[in-house]
Amino acid sequence: MDTNVIIHLYRADLQDMLFDFFSDGVFIYEQIRNIELVNHGRDILEKVDADIACGKIDIYTDDRLKKQSVFKIFQINVKENRNLYGKGDLGEVYAISLAQTLGAYALVTDDTKQGGPYMSLLQLDYDIMPFTFSDILILRYLLGNANEFQTIEDFERINRLSGLNWSFKSQIIKFIKRFWKEPYKKEEKLWIDSIVRDNNIRIKSKFTALRRLL
């Protein structure tokens, strides 16, 4: 998990959405907690620490990576990713490097700029699926864990409290293009198709209901 999405979700008090969706565990690197959040998210640090203390967030330190004999692999990933991303993307570098090192299946980040970690994971040969907070909101809605009213309300709350100025309509369009109309990867389309099939989701009617409220 990357710094920005932690801040956005905790400021809106919607962090439990992460733990419900990623039941296999939510992981962060110590630098994100000790430097990035201290510098940019001090207002939500107490809540984050409480979730670390109770095991909702699993924090990885250098010592822990050394004990698991993967620290050198992590260092190599960090070095390679620092060559790919800008100096201002250090939090993203550590997040994606940790995901690669642990073999995580997903990275949650709201950094969607061209050339950033979200687009890189979509376009390059990675086995890690990137998600933004709006992706998770949409997936939660499709799975029936929130209705269209709650979904839009939660999106607007995050958007407002974090000053993002995102458009939910454009996020929905991006989601549909990514998974159905113009998929970057065949595996992602197969993944979403299996979710729709296994949960008997009436996909067209769900998106119609959501768009009707926008």
C-alpha positions as CSV (number, residue, x, y, z in Angstrom):
1,M,0.0,0.0,0.0
2,D,1.3,3.5,-1.0
3,T,1.3,6.6,1.1
4,N,-1.3,8.7,-0.7
5,V,-4.1,6.1,-0.6
6,I,-3.6,5.6,3.1
7,I,-4.0,9.3,3.7
8,H,-7.1,9.6,1.5
9,L,-8.9,6.6,3.1
10,Y,-8.0,7.4,6.7
11,R,-9.1,11.0,6.4
12,A,-12.5,9.9,5.2
13,D,-12.6,7.2,7.9
14,L,-13.1,4.5,5.2
15,Q,-9.9,2.5,5.8
16,D,-11.9,-0.6,6.9
17,M,-12.8,-1.0,3.2
18,L,-9.2,-2.0,2.6
19,F,-9.2,-4.7,5.3
20,D,-12.5,-6.1,4.1
21,F,-11.4,-6.2,0.4
22,F,-7.9,-7.5,1.0
23,S,-8.6,-10.1,3.5
24,D,-5.2,-11.8,2.9
25,G,-3.4,-8.8,4.4
26,V,-2.5,-5.2,4.0
27,F,1.3,-4.5,3.9
28,I,3.4,-1.3,4.1
29,Y,7.1,-0.6,4.3
30,E,8.5,1.1,7.4
31,Q,9.7,4.1,5.4
32,I,6.1,4.9,4.4
33,R,5.1,4.9,8.1
34,N,8.1,6.6,9.6
35,I,8.9,9.3,6.9
36,E,6.1,9.7,4.3
37,L,3.2,9.6,6.8
38,V,5.0,11.7,9.3
39,N,5.7,14.4,6.6
40,H,2.4,14.3,4.8
41,G,-0.2,12.5,7.0
42,R,0.5,13.4,10.6
43,D,-3.3,14.0,11.1
44,I,-4.1,10.3,10.5
45,L,-0.9,8.8,12.1
46,E,-2.6,7.8,15.4
47,K,-5.3,5.8,13.6
48,V,-2.7,4.1,11.3
49,D,-0.6,3.2,14.3
50,A,-3.6,1.7,16.1
51,D,-4.3,-0.5,13.1
52,I,-0.7,-1.6,12.9
53,A,-0.8,-2.4,16.6
54,C,-3.9,-4.6,16.3
55,G,-2.5,-6.4,13.2
56,K,-4.8,-4.9,10.5
57,I,-1.7,-3.4,8.8
58,D,1.4,-5.5,8.5
59,I,4.6,-3.3,8.6
60,Y,7.8,-4.6,7.0
61,T,11.1,-3.4,8.3
62,D,14.6,-4.0,6.9
63,D,15.3,-6.4,9.8
64,R,12.2,-8.4,9.0
65,L,13.2,-8.6,5.3
66,K,16.6,-9.7,6.4
67,K,15.2,-12.5,8.6
68,Q,13.1,-13.7,5.6
69,S,16.3,-13.6,3.5
70,V,14.8,-11.3,0.9
71,F,16.4,-7.9,1.9
72,K,18.9,-8.0,-1.0
73,I,16.1,-8.8,-3.4
74,F,14.2,-5.8,-2.0
75,Q,17.3,-3.5,-2.4
76,I,17.6,-4.6,-6.1
77,N,14.0,-3.8,-6.7
78,V,14.3,-0.4,-5.0
79,K,17.4,0.4,-7.2
80,E,15.6,-0.6,-10.4
81,N,12.4,1.3,-9.6
82,R,14.3,4.4,-8.6
83,N,15.6,4.5,-12.1
84,L,12.0,4.3,-13.4
85,Y,10.3,6.9,-11.3
86,G,10.9,10.5,-10.3
87,K,12.6,11.6,-7.1
88,G,9.3,12.7,-5.7
89,D,7.9,9.2,-6.0
90,L,10.0,7.5,-3.3
91,G,7.0,6.3,-1.4
92,E,5.7,4.6,-4.6
93,V,9.2,3.1,-5.2
94,Y,9.2,1.5,-1.8
95,A,5.6,0.3,-2.1
96,I,6.0,-1.3,-5.5
97,S,9.4,-2.8,-4.5
98,L,7.9,-4.4,-1.4
99,A,5.0,-5.8,-3.5
100,Q,7.5,-7.3,-6.0
101,T,9.7,-8.8,-3.2
102,L,6.8,-10.4,-1.3
103,G,5.0,-11.6,-4.5
104,A,1.9,-9.5,-3.6
105,Y,-0.9,-9.7,-6.1
106,A,-2.0,-6.0,-5.7
107,L,-0.7,-2.5,-5.1
108,V,-3.1,0.2,-3.9
109,T,-2.1,3.7,-4.9
110,D,-3.8,6.8,-6.1
111,D,-0.8,8.0,-8.1
112,T,-2.2,7.6,-11.6
113,K,0.0,10.0,-13.5
114,Q,1.5,8.7,-16.8
115,G,4.7,7.0,-16.0
116,G,3.7,6.5,-12.4
117,P,3.4,3.1,-10.6
118,Y,-0.3,2.6,-11.4
119,M,0.1,3.0,-15.2
120,S,3.4,1.2,-15.1
121,L,1.8,-1.9,-13.5
122,L,-0.9,-1.8,-16.1
123,Q,1.4,-1.4,-19.1
124,L,4.5,-3.3,-18.3
125,D,5.1,-7.0,-17.6
126,Y,4.2,-7.2,-13.9
127,D,2.1,-9.7,-12.1
128,I,0.9,-7.0,-9.7
129,M,-2.6,-5.5,-10.2
130,P,-2.8,-1.8,-9.3
131,F,-6.0,-0.4,-7.7
132,T,-7.0,3.2,-6.7
133,F,-9.5,3.9,-4.0
134,S,-12.2,4.4,-6.7
135,D,-11.4,1.0,-8.2
136,I,-12.0,-0.6,-4.8
137,L,-15.2,1.4,-4.3
138,I,-16.5,0.2,-7.7
139,L,-15.5,-3.4,-7.0
140,R,-17.2,-3.2,-3.5
141,Y,-20.3,-2.0,-5.2
142,L,-20.3,-4.7,-7.9
143,L,-19.9,-7.4,-5.3
144,G,-23.0,-6.0,-3.5
145,N,-21.2,-4.8,-0.4
146,A,-22.5,-1.2,-0.9
147,N,-25.3,0.2,-2.9
148,E,-25.0,3.0,-5.5
149,F,-25.9,5.7,-3.1
150,Q,-23.3,4.7,-0.5
151,T,-20.7,4.3,-3.3
152,I,-21.1,7.8,-4.6
153,E,-21.3,9.3,-1.1
154,D,-18.0,7.6,-0.1
155,F,-16.3,8.6,-3.3
156,E,-17.4,12.3,-2.8
157,R,-16.3,12.1,0.9
158,I,-12.8,10.9,0.0
159,N,-12.6,13.3,-3.0
160,R,-13.6,16.3,-0.8
161,L,-11.5,15.6,2.3
162,S,-8.3,15.0,0.2
163,G,-8.9,17.8,-2.3
164,L,-8.4,15.4,-5.2
165,N,-11.0,17.0,-7.6
166,W,-11.5,13.6,-9.3
167,S,-14.6,12.9,-11.3
168,F,-16.4,9.7,-10.4
169,K,-17.9,9.5,-13.9
170,S,-14.4,9.5,-15.5
171,Q,-13.2,6.9,-13.0
172,I,-16.1,4.6,-13.9
173,I,-15.2,5.0,-17.6
174,K,-11.6,4.2,-16.9
175,F,-12.6,1.1,-15.0
176,I,-14.8,-0.2,-17.8
177,K,-12.2,0.5,-20.4
178,R,-9.5,-1.2,-18.3
179,F,-11.4,-4.4,-17.7
180,W,-13.7,-4.8,-20.7
181,K,-13.4,-2.4,-23.6
182,E,-9.7,-1.8,-23.9
183,P,-7.9,-4.1,-21.4
184,Y,-4.2,-3.7,-21.0
185,K,-3.8,-7.3,-20.1
186,K,-5.8,-10.5,-20.9
187,E,-5.3,-11.7,-17.4
188,E,-7.2,-8.8,-15.9
189,K,-10.2,-9.3,-18.2
190,L,-10.3,-13.0,-17.2
191,W,-10.1,-12.0,-13.6
192,I,-13.0,-9.5,-13.7
193,D,-15.0,-11.9,-15.8
194,S,-14.6,-14.7,-13.2
195,I,-15.7,-12.3,-10.5
196,V,-18.8,-11.3,-12.5
197,R,-19.6,-15.0,-13.3
198,D,-18.9,-16.4,-9.8
199,N,-21.0,-13.7,-8.1
200,N,-23.8,-13.6,-10.7
201,I,-23.4,-9.9,-11.2
202,R,-25.7,-8.2,-13.7
203,I,-23.0,-5.9,-14.8
204,K,-24.9,-3.6,-17.2
205,S,-27.7,-2.9,-14.8
206,K,-25.2,-2.3,-12.0
207,F,-23.4,0.4,-14.0
208,T,-26.6,1.8,-15.3
209,A,-27.9,2.3,-11.8
210,L,-24.6,3.9,-10.7
211,R,-24.4,6.3,-13.7
212,R,-28.1,7.3,-13.2
213,L,-27.2,9.0,-9.9
214,L,-24.2,11.0,-11.3
